[in-house]
Every structure is written in structure tokens, then in C-alpha cells.
Amino acid sequence: MLSRIYLGHTWLIALLLTIPFIIFLPLEFNRYRLEIQPTGNKLPDKYKLYYHDLNGDGELEKIHSFPSQYDLFSFQVFEIEGGLYDQWNYPGKYHMYSKNLFFSDIDNNGTTEILGFTLREDSVYLNYYEPFGPNPRTPVSFFIDRIPTKSFKEFDFHISIGDFADFDLDSYEEFVFVIHSGYSLEPRKIYSYNFQTNKLISSPRAGMSLSKLHIEDIDNDGKPEVFGMQKSEFNIPPDYEIPYTDHHIWFMVYDDDLNYLFPPVQYPETFAYNFVESTSADLIPGSKNKKEENYLITLFSPYRKSAGKPILRKFSPTGEILVSDTLDYIYSNFFNKLIKLGENRIAILGHNGKIFELDENLKVRKTLNISSSPLEHYLHLEDLNNDGTHEILIKDLNHNRLLAISNNLRHISEADIDLSDRKIGQPIQKGEQTVIIVDEEEMLISYRINPNAYFRIPSYLGIYLVLYLLVFGLRKIQEARLREQYELDAQIRSLEINAFRNQLDPHFTFNVFNIVASLIKKGDQQQAMDAFMKFSKLIRKNLETFDEITRSLGEELETARNFLDINKLRYPDRFDYSIETGENIPQTVSVPKMIILTHIENAVKHGLRSKSRGGHISIKIQADSVYLNLSVEDNGSGRQGNNTLPGESTGMGLRILDKTIDHLNRSIREKITQSITDLKDDSGEAAGTRVDIRIPLGLNE
């Protein structure tokens, strides 16, 4: 039973010690390792970087876009190793809010067209070149819309998002994009351009538009619908006549003709974002492998807490609200995000630093903590390790780190990067690699299996085993020391009992009683009473301190006086004694018990035994800053000359004292020492014994 308890305690102690070792172990055992690797490639200011296979040979080309001389919108094409093919200039002017390039093989001839928007006078044009096509130097341009200017003559529009989809199922893709005005009333539309028919269509006139595009077949009619993130900005004055003002979020979904799939759904009037995702599998429009039902999930999140709580909703393809919940587990903030992890897998990234995966009823079924403090971030979904699923890539602005979270929300990896006051671009796919631009420097994001992950469990077990053996060994050492201490204490107790018996031996006791009786017979009752009281004090003091190994100097001296006075009554002429104590020596200082008594007892019993008169015992006590210095000296026959009869002395008192000193010395820095000197007279004969003892002043501290 005791063995089982002991092993259990060892197991528990080792486990408790293992936990902090695991927490603070410098090695990372995450399933995946995220690293940011500088390439040394720097982009000039206002340049954007792209990678694309333009000629269909399986090799990537590198593309730079930039404003060139005379504010032309230009791009250059390079071989992947850096050799320049050529530079192309779009007709028209560069505009900083329409600086993106778009890539597609719009004529299905195996080579890619590069599309970009430019300004000509007050109009925006869509242009493209086919750098590896039959007419690589011939630009193609299409008028899109007129663009108004603000009062300070700047063109007030953004074209930052665009995508390609086959709306009419003719195997050729149309280009879908959004033009969004800032403080101007129009345009605020979604456009679709058909390159085969040269036909441009646009969405109905409205004050609300999209800030992010999703193109998916929601209603299973074989043709894609358009939807996406929205934000209410309050840029349109309330007296302007325009449907669906930007003072509200209006949830809008567009069909393949860019008409409303169902009437827009109004949200409360406030500054807010409305994030939208679908439960579909992102299948190619027209695919036969389609779900019976798809749903749209929206997260309405005001900018501030005071504007109300976030609202989570589930819509049918016809616009019916199937589920609507006001959320308490996140608070309103524009850093909240809705994330699509896969088919029927929707999650919320909250500003509170948590990811909540939702079930089909929009209830939280899984929570992942990624930050202990509010999270300010930019979020992207990228297939970082080319496993066919998107990882969540988060630029954590508060903690200067990049986070990658596996699609199953089980593994979090991070890499430190200084994000303060630095421009961090959108991730760019470079074949199977992901690139980000940090202050115009190209950096590779590496996300791969961490080789240390395979050693996590063995390492933890190894740490635990080492600590278990260490604790087990220490406890064995402690057990051995305790056993040794117990045995030493038992020996001391046994010797003390024997010494006590020795002090109460019949010869000594009867002599004391005879002395007392003789004094009473002589009528000297006071002296008889004094003798008896000294004897009783001697016995009582030893009884009171029986289980102690130290006592005060005053108690030790009192015991010594009582012992000497009793023996002087037995041998009135054999010896006298003196005790000299230095100034300012406290009587409360601790000394080993019997340290003086043992030596004066030896002096009386052995050193002065041969003397019938003239013997003397001297006790001197001095002190310095560290030690109490004691000496006990007699003028007897010395150790060599004493005539103790065989069997009369067992040396028990000295053995007890030696054991006591050994025991005390184990726990103090300055040690107790004692030395015995045999004194000689001028002729070299034995003239007594002196014992010198040094005791640290702070013995019991």
C-alpha cells in the first residue's frame, strides 16, 4: 500500500513538472510550419506583381503593372527567371483605383489575354492585349461607362474586383466586374461583358453595390448568380433620389442577366458590413454534380458595438429568411468576417480572437481560440500547401504575426512579421507557391508539414520519463537520508537514555541520598535541602530536555553547577571549580545539550579521580563575532594518566556528544568543533586536560 502511494505521488509530481516543460519547450510541434522567406526581389513604387502562364506552355510568366510615362497604364512580361519579353501600354490613362490586371483566355485559343481599365476623358474603358496571341501588339478596347468627377476634379470611382464566368453556357467566359463611386451618385453597378457578342449588360440603378464578388449557381438552373460582400457608407446625401440608398445594407443577389434574383432585403440603418457566403460546393456552372439545395449565409456586422449586435441569417435561393439570430458570442466590429471552409461549412472569425464553425442551423458546433486579445486583421483564403482545400491566412496587426489555420480548424501555425506601418499586399499565387508583397519586397509563404510534429509525443514522453526518473531518484535519496537521519536520531535517543540511566546510577544516587541524610542528622537541614534541590533540578532539567539536542547556554551552565555542587558534597576536599563568562555574552544563545556537562563529568569521574584534594575545574566562555568559544580545563591526571578501572567507563557521554555534533553540523554552515589537549607540567608529566569548543552563535537560526 505504501509503495503504491509512493509511486502514485512520484507519477503525479513528474506529470505536474512536465506540463510547464511542454508549454515553454522552444521546439514547435505544430502539425504545420509557417515560414516567410524573403526573395530579395524588390518592386518599385506603384508596381503590382502577378504570375500567370500566358502561353500555355506550363511555365509561369511574371507580370508587372505600373503607371508609366505620361500616366499610361502599362505592364511588362518577364520570363520566370527575369528576362523581359516586352512592355505593353493600354490606350488611355492610369487610375490608382483601377490598377488591377485580370487574366483569362477569353477566346479559348490557348493563350491568355491581359485585361485592364483606363480613363479616356470622362469615360472608363476596358482594354486587353494577348501578348502571345496572333496579334500581340494590337490593343482591343471597349467603352464601359461615363465617370463623374468630384468637386476637386478627381475621378471618383473604384474598380478593384472582377471575375470570369460563362453566363450563357456557350463555353466562353464573360467578364464580371463592379464599378463603385465614392461620393458621386453613379455609377454603382455590376457589369458583365461578353467578348463574343461585344455586349455589355449592367445591374439596375442602385445606391448599394458589392465590395466582393462571388459567382456561383445558387438556384440550380445551370447558370451562375452573382452576390458578395456589401457595406453601407452613408456617402449619398439623403435627398438624392436613388433606389436602395447606401444608408442601409440591402442584401442583393443577381441572376445571369444581372437582375435581382429576389427583392433586396433591407437591414437596419447604420455603418455596417454584410458578409455573404454560400453553402454550395463551388462547382463549375452547368455541372451535373449539384446539390439539391444551396443556401446563402449572411453576417450583418455594424462598425461599432453601440450600433447593435451582429445578425446572422440563412436565406433560401428565393430570398426567404430561414434562420435569423442576433449574436451574443461576438460583438459588432468591422473586423468580424464570414468564412466559407467548404461545402456546408461556414465559420465566423470574430474580432474577439475566436473562430466559430457553424452547423446547418447556424449554431456554433466548434470554437477555436486564436488570440487572447481583440484581433485586428486582414483575412485571406489560400491553398497554401496545394492539398485542394483553403487554409485561413490571417495578418494579425495587433501581434505582428501571420497566422495560417488548417481547413479543419485543428492546426494553428504562425510566423512573426513586422506589420506596423508596412504595406502588406494581397497573397499572389505563384504556381504551387504563395507570395505576399511586404513594402514592395516579394516574400514566399512556406506552409508545410513540420518534421518536428512526428516527435511531439515521443518528446513529451521522453520529458516525462526523464522527470519521473529524476523525481524517483530524488525521492530515493530523500528516503535514504530520512532513514539515515531516523537511525541517527534513534541512536542518539538510545544513548541519551543510557546516559540518563548512567547519571542516575545507584552509586551516584545513593551517595547523594547518604549526603542528604548525613546533613539532616547533623542538623544542617538548609544544606541538606540545597543538596536535594540541586539533585532534583539536575534530574528535572534532563527530563525536560530529554527529546532536544540543544538548549540555552544558561541552562547548560545551571546544569553544570548543579552537577559540580552535588559532587563537591560527595568529595568536599577533592576539587573546587570556577566559571568565567565574558562580557555581553547572552545566556540565551543555543549550545549542544551536554556540551559542558559531558566534559566536567569526565573531569570529575576520571581526571580528578586520583586526587584527594587540590583539584580544580575551570570553565571559561568567550565570544567573537561568529563563534562562542568554550573551554573546560582540569588539573587532574590527564587522559593517559587516569586510573579508571576496566569496565567502569564506557565513553557513552562522549559518543552521545559526538553524534549530536554530527547531527547539528549537517544543517549549519559554520561547524561546531571541539579539540582535547593533554596538559603537561615543566617536567613533562601529565598536568590535566583542556577541551576547546567552538559553537556558531546562530546555531538554531
C-alpha positions, 0 to 999 in steps of 0.5 A: 500500500505504501509503495503504491502511494509512493509511486502514485505521488512520484507519477503525479509530481513528474506529470505536474513538472512536465506540463510547464516543460511542454508549454515553454519547450522552444521546439514547435510541434505544430502539425504545420510550419509557417515560414516567410522567406524573403526573395530579395526581389524588390518592386518599385513604387506603384508596381503590382506583381502577378504570375500567370502562364500566358502561353500555355506552355506550363511555365509561369510568366511574371507580370508587372503593372505600373503607371508609366510615362505620361500616366499610361497604364502599362505592364511588362512580361518577364520570363520566370527567371527575369528576362523581359519579353516586352512592355505593353501600354493600354490606350488611355490613362492610369487610375490608382483605383483601377490598377488591377490586371485580370487574366483569362483566355477569353477566346479559348485559343490557348493563350491568355489575354491581359485585361485592364481599365483606363480613363479616356476623358470622362469615360472608363474603358476596358482594354486587353492585349494577348501578348502571345496571341496572333496579334500581340501588339494590337490593343482591343478596347471597349467603352464601359461607362461615363465617370463623374468627377468630384468637386476637386476634379478627381475621378471618383470611382473604384474598380478593384474586383472582377471575375470570369464566368460563362453566363450563357453556357456557350463555353466562353467566359464573360467578364464580371466586374463592379464599378463603385463611386465614392461620393458621386451618385453613379455609377454603382453597378455590376457589369458583365461583358461578353467578348463574343457578342461585344455586349455589355449588360449592367445591374439596375440603378442602385445606391448599394453595390458589392465590395466582393464578388462571388459567382456561383449557381445558387438556384440550380438552373445551370447558370451562375448568380452573382452576390458578395460582400456589401457595406453601407457608407452613408456617402449619398446625401439623403435627398438624392433620389436613388433606389436602395440608398447606401444608408442601409445594407440591402442584401442583393443577389443577381441572376445571369442577366444581372437582375435581382434574383429576389427583392433586396432585403433591407437591414437596419440603418447604420455603418455596417458590413454584410458578409455573404457566403454560400453553402454550395460546393463551388462547382463549375456552372452547368455541372451535373454534380449539384446539390439539391439545395444551396443556401446563402449565409449572411453576417450583418456586422455594424462598425461599432458595438453601440450600433447593435449586435451582429445578425446572422441569417440563412436565406433560401435561393428565393430570398426567404429568411430561414434562420435569423439570430442576433449574436451574443458570442461576438460583438459588432466590429468591422473586423468580424468576417464570414468564412466559407471552409467548404461545402456546408461549412461556414465559420465566423472569425470574430474580432474577439480572437475566436473562430466559430464553425457553424452547423446547418442551423447556424449554431456554433458546433466548434470554437477555436481560440486564436488570440487572447486579445481583440484581433485586428486583421486582414483575412485571406483564403489560400491553398497554401500547401496545394492539398485542394482545400483553403487554409485561413491566412490571417495578418494579425496587426495587433501581434505582428504575426501571420497566422495560417489555420488548417481547413479543419480548424485543428492546426494553428501555425504562425510566423512573426512579421513586422506589420506596423506601418508596412504595406502588406499586399494581397497573397499572389499565387505563384504556381504551387507557391504563395507570395505576399508583397511586404513594402514592395519586397516579394516574400514566399509563404512556406506552409508545410508539414513540420518534421518536428510534429512526428516527435511531439509525443515521443518528446513529451514522453521522453520529458516525462520519463526523464522527470519521473526518473529524476523525481524517483531518484530524488525521492530515493535519496530523500528516503535514504537520508530520512532513514539515515537521519531516523537511525541517527536520531534513534541512536542518539535517543538510545544513548541519551537514555543510557546516559540518563540511566548512567547519571542516575546510577545507584552509586551516584544516587545513593551517595547523594541520598547518604549526603542528604541524610548525613546533613539532616542528622547533623542538623544542617537541614538548609544544606541538606535541602540545597543538596536535594534541590540541586539533585532534583533540578539536575534530574528535572532539567534532563527530563525536560530536555530529554527529546532536544539536542540543544538548549540555552547556554544558561541552562547548560551552565545551571546544569553544570553547577548543579552537577559540580555542587552535588559532587563537591558534597560527595568529595568536599576536599577533592576539587573546587571549580570556577566559571568565567563568562565574558562580557555581553555574552547572552545566556540565551544563545543555543549550545549542544545539550551536554556540551559542558556537562559531558566534559566536567563529568569526565573531569570529575569521574576520571581526571580528578579521580586520583586526587584527594584534594587540590583539584580544580575545574575551570570553565571559561566562555568567550565570544567573537563575532561568529563563534562562542568559544568554550573551554573546560580545563582540569588539573587532574591526571590527564587522559593517559594518566587516569586510573579508571578501572576496566569496565567502569567507563564506557565513553557513552557521554562522549559518543552521545556528544559526538553524534549530536555534533554530527547531527547539528553540523549537517544543517549549519554552515559554520561547524561546531568543533571541539579539540582535547589537549593533554596538559603537561607540567615543566617536567613533562608529566601529565598536568590535566586536560583542556577541551576547546569548543567552538559553537556558531552563535546562530546555531538554531537560526 
